[in-house]
Amino acid sequence: MKMKLFAAAVAALAAGGAYAQSSVTLYGIADVGVEYVNKQPGNGDSVFRMTSGNYSGSRFGLRGVEDLGGGLKAIFTLENGFNVDTGGQADSSRFFNRLAFVGLQGNFGAVTLGRQNNLIYDFGIQFDPMVVATRYSLGNMDGDLGGGTGRADNAIKYRGTFGGLTASALYSFGWNGNNGVGGEIPGEAKAGREYDLGLTYANGPFAVGAVFNEKRGGTIATSSDKVRKAAVAGSFAFGPAKAFLGYRYGKATGSLSVVSGAAIERSDLYWGGVTYNVTPAFALTGAAYYTKNKNTDNDPWQFVVSGDYALSKRTDAYLNVAYARNKGNNSYGLGGYGTAEAGSNQTGAVVGIRHRF
């Protein structure tokens, strides 16, 4: 009897140890609101609508880790984007449209393979006052050059943090296979290629970073067409406030210079903003974004004011108000290029609720 109890105890300890070394977490965000936007493309009318993923893209995912011993871990993430307003997938062409990768993590950092955020997107999350929100943020204006997607298919990514310094690199064999930029063409390694390099330094309330990104056209005929972007930015926290300032250089050639029917070969994007915690539960953010296009007078501004109130640790309510100011015949809108009546300024507001799980 004693031997049976001892064996059962050993088995329980072994099972407990195994579970301690391996885990899978289900997580997600459900974000939905009601939006008003005027000056819609085509007729200039206004629209009231329910929209999903306003402050954060609605998503659910699985994140796993297994301890392999010696400080080495296997990791994976599978993340699906969905629309709360309809219950449908955000991208019907692929299930794990946001992230799908597996890799190894250790004292050296992490190396992962699959569909992943590129470094321009990671950079925006850290240095955009609106944290690259789906609407009314840096991400909308960064689409002024072709190849604006913030994720890369077929990508190998490295990220390592050493003290206050974080170094990152990414290489994709074909950055967007679902949009004809799958690359991996025999005899043409440049087609669909993307590579990124990033470096950030954080010390107490101060952080600064720089990133470089290049993408190529996805066919043999367009493999010499490319978009190059480089950005520098910084942030500084003081008391209940945090200030942001940044600049992004961009240059495009050939097919990747055409956005919403207009050729934009070179642009400079500037932004700045402040987040102020009025109370521990209530934060106000103000941000301004300006793009200077070198070969056209269509230089848009975007101004955003956001209020976010935490109802609990996991649930918050928000009100975001934004204004896009266009010059010439530009059609920049609060949803990105081509989302406003050409030559018109646009005003929008969205009130919503966001829950994390």
Secondary structure, 3 states (H helix, E strand, C coil): CHHHHHHHHHHHHHHHHHHHHEEEEEEEEEEEEEEEECCCCCCCCCEEEEEECCCCCCEEEEEEEEEEECCEEEEEEEEEEECCCCCCECCCCCCCCCEEEEEEEECCEEEEEEEEECHHHHHHHHHCCCCCCCCCCHHHHHHHCCCCCCEEEEEEEEEEEECCEEEEEEEECCCEHHHCECCCECCECCCCCEEEEEEEEEECCEEEEEEEEEEECCCCCCCCCEEEEEEEEEEEEECCEEEEEEEEEEEECHHHHEECCEECCEEEEEEEEEEEECCCCEEEEEEEEEEEECCCCCCCEEEEEEEEEECCCCEEEEEEEEEEECCCCCCEECCEECCCCCCCCEEEEEEEEEEEC
